[in-house]
Amino acid sequence: MGGSPLLLVLAPRAGDGPSVRGLVLGGLPVLRRIALAARRAGFGRVLVSPRPGDEALLAGTPALPLSAGNAPGPGRRRVVVLADCVVPQPAWLRSLVSMPVEPEHL
């Protein structure tokens, strides 16, 4: 595969209820926990669908807001999509990065 793995963190649609990304679990907000787990798992980039207040949650992490300016360049790469309400463990994110996938398959 070409570029570094990308974790795409998506929020529910507006109106689907409150987001839990700011909920503190074990001393860290969920969104910050996601970004830090992704870094430990080997993701080269973490892009987050933006919501108000995310800047404070993501300060000091490699995560960036999903925008045209932060879009990955062309080329093949592993893309993992994660809902912002999932609390991942670095070990299973790492397994998703290293899992064999044939080109042109989802």
Wavefront OBJ file of the C-alpha trace (Angstrom):
o trace
v 0.000 0.000 0.000
v 1.247 3.522 -0.731
v 0.808 6.279 1.864
v 0.679 6.076 5.617
v -2.511 4.739 7.209
v -5.300 7.224 7.833
v -7.858 7.128 10.631
v -11.020 9.034 9.788
v -13.121 9.856 12.865
v -16.717 10.698 12.031
v -19.383 12.333 14.162
v -23.076 11.507 13.948
v -25.218 13.731 11.774
v -26.369 16.966 13.328
v -29.646 16.322 15.112
v -28.810 12.691 15.942
v -28.298 13.620 19.568
v -25.367 14.826 21.594
v -21.848 13.673 20.833
v -19.856 11.853 23.493
v -16.483 13.019 22.164
v -16.020 15.323 25.167
v -17.094 12.698 27.710
v -14.229 12.008 30.121
v -13.358 8.326 30.579
v -10.442 7.401 32.792
v -9.254 10.999 32.905
v -9.291 11.674 29.136
v -12.041 12.872 26.802
v -13.152 10.207 24.299
v -11.928 12.162 21.260
v -8.476 12.722 22.773
v -8.307 9.035 23.729
v -9.085 8.103 20.086
v -6.337 10.374 18.721
v -3.710 9.104 21.163
v -4.637 5.444 20.565
v -4.324 6.009 16.806
v -0.839 7.457 17.208
v 0.261 4.477 19.333
v -1.247 2.106 16.757
v 0.830 3.546 13.907
v -1.608 5.739 12.016
v 0.240 8.419 10.089
v -2.752 10.744 10.000
v -5.900 11.203 12.043
v -8.642 13.378 10.569
v -11.694 14.276 12.644
v -15.029 15.605 11.413
v -15.012 18.992 13.146
v -17.311 20.016 15.958
v -17.167 23.122 18.171
v -14.794 22.612 21.089
v -12.601 20.002 19.375
v -9.494 22.214 19.418
v -9.163 21.917 23.198
v -9.823 18.158 23.130
v -7.203 17.527 20.451
v -4.455 19.929 21.584
v -1.108 18.139 21.590
v -2.328 15.189 19.508
v -1.619 14.438 15.836
v -5.311 14.772 14.933
v -6.464 17.470 12.524
v -9.934 18.632 11.532
v -11.248 17.089 8.346
v -11.116 19.834 5.717
v -10.024 20.365 2.123
v -6.739 21.810 3.401
v -5.968 18.689 5.443
v -7.017 16.150 2.831
v -4.448 13.421 2.170
v -2.633 13.556 -1.140
v -3.315 11.169 -3.989
v -2.265 7.570 -3.773
v -3.258 4.336 -2.144
v -3.384 4.037 1.609
v -5.178 2.148 4.326
v -8.219 4.105 5.526
v -9.982 3.116 8.732
v -13.268 4.820 9.605
v -14.248 5.102 13.255
v -17.314 6.635 14.884
v -16.452 9.264 17.478
v -18.348 7.292 20.123
v -16.048 4.250 19.940
v -13.264 3.973 22.514
v -10.526 2.077 20.677
v -7.607 0.144 22.052
v -4.267 0.649 20.298
v -3.883 -3.132 19.876
v -6.982 -3.585 17.742
v -6.325 -0.390 15.789
v -2.815 -1.759 15.124
v -4.346 -5.021 13.887
v -6.503 -3.048 11.434
v -3.400 -1.275 10.130
v -1.473 -4.521 9.615
v -4.332 -6.734 8.387
v -3.724 -7.871 4.786
v -6.127 -6.395 2.247
v -6.028 -7.001 -1.469
v -5.770 -3.864 -3.628
v -9.096 -2.536 -4.920
v -11.096 -4.310 -2.166
v -12.900 -2.922 0.838
l 1 2 3 4 5 6 7 8 9 10 11 12 13 14 15 16 17 18 19 20 21 22 23 24 25 26 27 28 29 30 31 32 33 34 35 36 37 38 39 40 41 42 43 44 45 46 47 48 49 50 51 52 53 54 55 56 57 58 59 60 61 62 63 64 65 66 67 68 69 70 71 72 73 74 75 76 77 78 79 80 81 82 83 84 85 86 87 88 89 90 91 92 93 94 95 96 97 98 99 100 101 102 103 104 105 106
